[in-house]
Amino acid sequence: MLFARQAYFMISLQKILVLVRSNLDDENYINLLCIALDCMQTCSKDILMYKRLDMSLRKLKNIYPQSENTYLYILKKDKNKPYCDNWSVVEKTNPFIINYIVEVIRLLENHNNEQAYDLVDILHALSEAILQYNKWNKKNFYMNYFAPYNLKWGKNIGNEIL
């Protein structure tokens, strides 16, 4: 049995991606992606990323008090799925998740919302899939998510997981 540990940042990232996907025109969500990106680029462990995210969102809450519920939703620790038993895959995928978040931000800034939606959908599903070893099948994931994206948008991404 693999050792399971807390995965609060990855779960928070999933929530950010769901929010972005639900309203691609909300510029505050670009800010949330930038904050998540900063956490991933500056911290090496999930708990440190989560703590940095918490600090960043608390600062934003003081600037935008109307968004407090959004920030609380992102930071809420889900007791039903707080653990990960697949850290080697999480650590392997973090570098290209970072690259894809950068791409999503670029797409949103250029108002390429349909393509941004499709890439956010992949990232949300990927962050969910990699958390549990018994659910992770890299070939199936590639065929179900990256291959259709590549075909639709004329891209060649996702090979990193194979």
Order of alpha helices (4+ residues) and beta strands (2+ residues): beta-alpha-alpha-alpha-alpha-beta-alpha-alpha-alpha-alpha
